[in-house]
Amino acid sequence: MTAIKETCPHCGLRYEKEMGFFYGAMYVSYMLNIALFVTSVVAYFILLDQYISGTLLMVIYVSLTVILMPVYYRLSRTIWLNFFNSYAPEKRGTK
């Protein structure tokens, strides 16, 4: 699940530039989690305040965070990689 290929099978792009390259993806993952939290809290106060308690909201939020962890892992690494590399289909096959 957490394994990532060394290079792109289509264009030959080497994913990990150096040891520890993806440590920065933790910040992206944190940003995504904060966005989920803010969205949850705003939705709670606007839509659900009178229907569910704040404690239930926190249980739902923590559960959702745990369920989305694998998605955040892959997405944050992809976003981090795209900060430093651009997709150039005309260079396909060259290294």
ABEGO torsion letter per residue (X at the ends): XABBBABBAAAGBBABABBGAAAAAAAAAAAAAAAAAAAAAAAAAAAAAAABBAAAAAAAAAAAAAAAAAAAAAAAAAAAAAAABBBBAAABGBX
